[in-house]
């Protein structure tokens, strides 16, 4: 099996103890920044790209990837 299919326990521990909490913080801060920037994004016509970069990407990194997969 490749390393991506079966990460070692050290990578998994690092992910769950450090990277996932940072990802959750990034998701919350990105969501807050998105709400603050929403009027400006609306005026510029770029709500969807702003949402993807500030909310969707951090949430996907935190919640949708396999444990230990960076």
Number of C-alpha atoms within 10 A of each C-alpha: 6 6 9 12 10 13 16 11 11 9 14 18 13 13 20 14 11 11 17 18 13 15 19 16 15 19 21 16 15 22 19 14 15 20 14 11 14 16 12 13 17 12 9 9 11 12 16 12 12 18 19 15 14 21 20 17 16 22 22 13 18 22 12 10 11 15 19 21 14 12
